[in-house]
Structure formats: C-alpha cells, structure tokens
Amino acid sequence: MSDAFSHSDPAQVTIEGIRKAADLISGAVLKTPCLPAPRLSRLTGADVYVKYENMQVTGAFKERGALVKLSSLGESERKRGVIAVSAGNHAQGVAYHAGRLGIPATIVMPALTPFVKISATRDYGAEVVLIGNTLAEAKAEADRLAAEKNLVWVHPYDDAHVIHGQGTIALEMLEAQPDLDTLVIPVGGGGLISGMAVAAKAIKPSIEVIGVETVLYPGMWGAMHGKDVRCEGATIAEGIAVRDIGLLTTEVVKQTVDEIILAKESTIEQAINAYLTLLRTIAEGAGAAGLAGMLTDPDRFAGKRVGLVLCGGNIDPRLLSKIVVRELARDGRLVSIRIDTPDRPGVLGEIATTIGDMQGNVVDVAHHRLFLNVPAKGATLDVTFEAFDRPHGEEIVTALRQRGFTVRHLEIGERMD
C-alpha cells in the first residue's frame, strides 16, 4: 500500500482530529442513538447501553472513516479513483460515499464474502472484484490493480483519517451517556477501537476501553501481550477476521486500551441471538462481538455502566436463521430425539399425541424403515419438537420413555447414517 499507511506514529491520532471529523461527517452520516438495554443488563449483570451503528445507511460504522478519508483527497486523486480491500462493511462505506462524491471506486473482496455484502457494494455503484479466499489474497490483487490503474488506497483501518472518523462514535456515546464506566468494542484491524479509545480517554480519562476479538483471530491480543499467535479459520465474525492488524492501530491500542477479551464462536452466536430476541435488532458476528466479550467474562463487568458498539448488522438472513435454531437447541427449547419403534399402524400418532398432550410442538419428523441398521419389523423416528425450556423438554422425553419407547437425544441436524 502507499506510504500513507506506513507511518505508525500514534501522535497522528488526536482528539482534535476526531472532533474535526465529527464536524465533517455531520449531516452525511447518521448520528445513531445510544440507548439503555434493560434486557441485556439482566442478561449480563451490568448496566448496558447500546450504540446502534447497524442503523447507518450501509448497515455499519465503516462509512464514518470512509467519508473522512474520501473527503481528504485532492481533485486529481478523486479523478484517478480509489481502491479498497474489504470483506464487506468497509466496502459498502467506501462505495456509498464515493458514489455520493462522484469518485470512481473499485472494491476487491474475498470470494467467500457473504453475498448480502457483495450485492450491496455493487448496488452503491462500485466495481467489485472477487478473488481469493482471504483478505490477504484479495489485497494482493488490489495491490496489482492499484499499481496498474494508479488508484488511491482507502485503507480499512490503518490510516489516521479513517481512525479519526471511527472515533466520532465515542464522542456521540459520551455525549449521550456521560456516566459510562466502560466501552466494549469489537477489534479487527484496530481502526474502530483506536479512534474510540483516543476520544474516550481524552474526554474521560478514567473510562475503561475493552476490546473483543474472536479466538480464531487474536492478532491485537497477541500484539498487546507480545505473543506470536495464529490467525486462521472460518469465523461467523468475518468482519473482524483480520490476520494482519495495523501498524498505526497497534501503537495506539498499546497506549490507550486496557484489555482485549477473546470470544468463542458459540458465544458470538449467543450474542447475535440475544440482540435479535431481546432487543429486536440485527447484529452480524462482528457487530455482536462486544456483547460476546461481556458474556465471556461477566464478572469483569458486573455492576458497571457499559457502552456496547453494535457496529454492524449485515448478516446473511440464512445464517441468522441457522443461528436462531442453534440457540433454541442450546437453550433446550428445540429438542431433537431418535425413537426406536415397532413398525405398526398408529405408533407415530401415539408419539405425536404424547408430545402434544404435554404442550410440546412437533416441527419435524423423519421416518426410517429401509436402512439395514433398522430391524425388519421395526422403524426409527427422528423427531424434533419445541418445548418451553430444557426441563419441559426433559419431561416430554421422560413421558415417551414411560410409554415404552427407546429414546436418545440427537444434535440438531443429525440424521440416520
């Protein structure tokens, strides 16, 4: 990338720069609400406030930094056009505001980027290039295109203009909720937490700033602790699946961030589901990472006034529906069982009646007769039913066993071999 991204002096990122960025984006980027979340407070044991950056036009916070960077370009740079590498949200932020400003934009994305983000980026008028399976592979192609076409880089995180734009979120949060004790912020390359930490510490030096990464991509955690880490794997939080964190952001984080928490994939799924079912709002994996951090270490936040950044809501609807089903299963409200039965008329009705009489709701049945591991005079039923909670589900299973059926639990989606 260009020399603009090779400077790692944290003095580049200032509260003055963040305040100027706030003036610059005023009216062009939504000043999203920061509201109390009583149901998340009950879930976590903290006093939780949520900053709804999923309400931006592009569904994520990234357009703040993108607009600040694009606005800094001279006329000749605008005519040359810009290029960016992104798994989705930075892509949309650059595409949307480049279109508004009349700047040609090329976005290089990994081929495995969720289609909802690819489609949205194209709809904003950018030229989208899909290549490779990782951001590193996409960046290699973007480097080639930038040199070939003399395009201007808009880095997703390691640029002072971008960091200043992201820092405006902290200004708005502390204006709306000045008594916050702690900010919990998702971490990918570090642009969001760098800007927010500089702003928050300048306004309120006593405030804690906690970052959250997925356990599969702990790059900033490794940098803070001086440890070599491996960053790889398929994560539901692809927006923070960053292998190469920023040079500038790393220096800022070391000076301003108090701690990085690593969240498991299952906990991020739980956080996505909590946003949907408790707050009736949509969070993508990266957007839910802050809440996942609180769920990972609830004692760390108990009794504190905590500000969460719901930084993005661009999740594939099919993935969201799958997460909801998986969380119902984890909570014991969706139960999948296998029942060995005699192959005679009325057995299925007897099983369904038993479940229904106990106020369970059958949602799926698979009836197996022809597999060789099923007795010739027998059958096997895979039944999935809804229950009020885990104890209710166990009561239904017990009732089936009391009627003489052999029952064992299955994982949701498990089927006959």
N, C-alpha and C positions, 0 to 999 in steps of 0.2 A: 504494500500500500504506500501511499505517498508519505512524504516527510512529515506531513501534518499530524500523523498518527504515531510518530516515533518518539515524540517528546514525552517524558514520563515525570516531569516536574509537577508535583501536586499543587504548587503555588498557582498553577494555571486556573484551578477551580476555586472560585471565590463566591462569597455571599453577594458581592456587588454584581458579579456576572449573572448569578441566578435571579437577582431582582430585575436586572435589565431584560433577561429572558422572559420573565413574567409579564413585563410591560409589552414586550414584542408579540407574544402569543395571545394577549388579551383580545377577546372577540373572535379569534380564529380557532382556538381550542377551547373546548368546554371546561368550565370551572366546575368539576364534578363534586357532588355532595360528599361530606364526611359525616356519617350518621351513627348513632348508637345502635348496637346489635344485641338486644337483650337475650335472644335465644342462643347466640354464640357465647355470650357471657355465662349463661348457665352451663353450656357445654364445656367451657374451658376453665371456669373458676376465676376469670379475670373480668374487668370492666372493658368490654371490647367496642371499638369504633371502627367502621369500615369506610375506606375511601374508594368510591365506585368508579375506577378508571375504565371498567368494562362498558361504561356509558358513552365513551368517546365515539365519534363517527366511525372510526375504524375498529372499534371494539377493544382498544388497548391504549396504554400510556405512551407508546412509542412515537406518536405523532408530535408530542411536545419537543423532544430533542431533534426530530427530523426537521421540523419547521424552523427551529433556531439555526440549524446548520445551513439549510437551504437559503435562508434569509441573509446569511453572511456572505454568500457568493457574489462575486462581481459580475458585470454584464457579460464579459467574454466567457466566464466559467458557465454561466447559465446557458449560453448558446451551445457550448460543447456538449452539455448534458451530463447527467450524473449516473453513477452505478452504485449498487449496494448488494450485499450478500445477506440473506435472511431466511430463517425458517418460517417466517410469516408476518409477525406483527410490525417489525421494523420495515419490512417490505411494503406493507399497506400504508404505514405512516409516510414513508418517502413517496410512494406512488400518489397518494391522495393530495399531499401538499405540493408536490412537483406539478401535478396537473393544475392545481389552483393557480400556481405561479407561472405556468407556461414553460416549464423546464422539462425537456425530454428525459425520461427515466428508464434505465434498464435494471432489472432485478434478477439476480441469479439465486435460485433456490434449490436445495436438495430435492431429488426426485421423490423422496418419501414424505415430503411436506404434506400435511393434511389438505385435501382438495378444497375445503372451505376457504383456506387462506390463499391458495393459488388463484382460485376463481375471483376472490375479492380484489386481489392485487391487479389482475388483468382488467377487472371492471373499472378500476380507478385510472386506467389508461396507460399503465406501464407495459413495456416489453418484458415478458417473463421468459427466462431461460432455465429449464430444469435439467440438472446434471448431477451425477454422483449420489451417494447415499449419506454423506455427512456434510457439515458446513465447511470442513477443511477442503473437501473435494470441490464444493461449489466455489469456494474462494479462489482455488487455483484457476478455474475457468474465468472468474471475474477479473483476476489479475491479467489474464491474457486479453480479454475484451477491453479492459481499461487502457492497456498499452496500445492495442490495435486501433481503437477509436478515439483515444485521447479524452477519456471521460473522467469526470471529477468524482472521487470517492466520497460517499457518505457512510462513514463507519457506524456500526450499530451501537457502539458503546465507548470506544477508546478515543474520544475526541472531546475537547473541552466545551465546544458549542453544544454538542449532544448532551453532555453531562449537565451543563447549566440548564438545559431545557427540562431534563428529568427532575432536577432539584426543585423545580417550581411546585411539585406535588407536596413537598414538606412545608413550603410556605403556606399553601392552602390548608393543609391539615392543622397546622398550629394556629392559624388564624381562626379556623372553625372550632377547634378543641384545644385551647392553650394549656390545659391541665394534663395533657398526656404525659405519662411517665416513660413510655417505651414505644418505639416504632419497630415493627417486624416486617422485613422487606425481602422479597424474592431476589435471588442472586443468580445471574447467568455470567455475562462478561463483566458485570460490575458497574455499568453506567447508571442504573437506577439508584442503587444504594450509595454510590459515590456522591451523586448530586444531592440526594436527600440527606445524607449524613452531614455534609458540609453545611447545608442550610439549617438543619435542625440544631446542630451543635452551636452554630453562630447565634441562633435565636434563643436557645435554651440549653446552655452548656451541661446541665445536669441530666438531660434526657439520655436514655439508653437507645442505641441503634443495634438491632439484631438482624443478621442476615440469615436466609434459609436457602440451602442448596439441596438437590436430590443426592442421595447416597451414590448414585451412579456417576455424577459429575461434580465432584467435590473440589474443583480447581482452586476456588478462592479460600476455602478452608485449608487446603494444603499450603497455599502461599502464606497465610496468616501464621500457620504453625511450623513453617519451614520444613514441610514433609513432601516427599515425592508421592504423588497419587495417580491412580489410573482413572481416566475419564472415558468411559465407553458403555455401550449397552442401549437397548431400547427403553425409553422412558416415556411415561404419559405426560411429563413436563418438558416437551421438546423445546419450548420457548426459553428454557434455562439450561438446555443440554449443550453447554459450551466447553469445548476441550481447551481452547487457547484463550484464557482470560486476558484482559487488557493490561498493558504496562502502566499506563497512567492510572487506571482504576485501581490496580493493585496497590500502588503507593498511597492513593487517597484512602482506601479501605484500611490499610495498616495504621493510618494516623487517626481515623475517625470512628471506626466500627468496633463495637465492644465484643461481639461474639458471632460466630457462624454456627448454625444448627444444621445437621444433616437429617433429612426426612426420607423415610422409606416410601416406596411406590404405593404400598397399600394405605399408608397414612395420607398421601396426597389424594388418592381415590376417596378416602373418607371425607377429606376436606371439600372436594368438589361436590360430593353428595350433600354435605352439610349446607353449603351455600345454596344449593338448589332446593332442598327440602325445608330448611329452617328460615332462609332469607328470601326464597323465591327469586333468586338471581343466578346467572350462569357464570361460572368460573372455568377457565381452561386449567390445565395442570399447573403451568407456571403461575397463573393468577391465584391459585389456591395454595401455593407453597407456603405463604406466610402463616395461614391458619394451620397447615400441616406441621409447621415448626412449633406452634403452640401446643398442638396435640401430642407432639413428640416428647415435650418436656413441660407438662402443665404446671408442675411445682415452681418452675422458673418464673412464671407469670402470675401466679395466684395472687389475687387482691390488687393487682396493678391496673392502671388505666392504659390500655394498649391500643395503638393505632395500627390497623392492618391495611395494606395496599392490595386491593383486588385489582391486579394490574392488567388483566386481560380476560376476555370471555369468548375467544374464538376457538371453540371446540367443535369437532365433528359431531353432529347430532347422533349418529350411530354409536360413537364411542361413549357419549354421555348416557345414552340409554343402557348400554352394556354396564357402565359403572353403577347406575342405579340398581340394576338387577343384582350385581355382585354385592352391593352393600346391603340389599334386602336379605341376601343369603347369609352374609356375615352377621347380621343382626338377628338371624333366626326367624325372620318374617317370611322368607321364601324357603321352603323345605323340599328337597328332592330325595326320594327314597326308592328303593328297589324291593319288590314284594314277590316272593315265590308262592304260586297258587296252583291248585288243581285246575285242569282245563275243562271246566264245566260251565254251563249257562248260569248267569246271574252273579258270578263272582265279582265282576267289575262293578256292577250295581251295588253289591254289598259293601265294597270298599268305598265307593263314592258316597254312599249313604252314611257310613260310619264317619267319614271326614266331614260331610255336610251337617250331620246331627250335632257335631261338636263345633260348628261355626267356622270350619276351615273352608277354603275355596279352592277347588281343583282347577289348575290353569293349564296342565299339560299331562298327557298320558301316552306312553309308548308300550304296545302290547307285543311280546316276543313269544312265538311258538316254534319257529322253524330253525332256530340256531341249534347246533349239535350239543351245546353245553346246557340246553334246557331239556328236562326229561320228556319222553314221548307223550306221556299223559299229563304233562304239566305245562305251565306257562309262567312267564316272568313279566311283571308290570313295572315300568318306571313311571312314577307318579310325582309331579311337582304341585305343591299346594301352598296357598298363602295362609299365614297364621298371624294372630295379633302380636305375638312376641315369641321368644325362644321357649319359655315354659309352656305356652299354649301349644306350640308345635310338638313338644315332647309329650304332652298329654294326648294328642291325637295319635302319635306313634304308639304310645302305650296301649291305647284303646284298640288299635289294629292288632297288636300282639296278643292282647287278651282274647281276641276273636279267633286266635289260632294261626294268624299269618306270620310268616318269617319275614322280618323287615330289617333292612340295613340302610344307613344313610349314604347318599351319593354327594359328590361335589356337583354344583350346578353345571349342567352341560355334559356330565359324564353319561356315557351310553354303553349299551351292551357291546362287548368285544365281538 
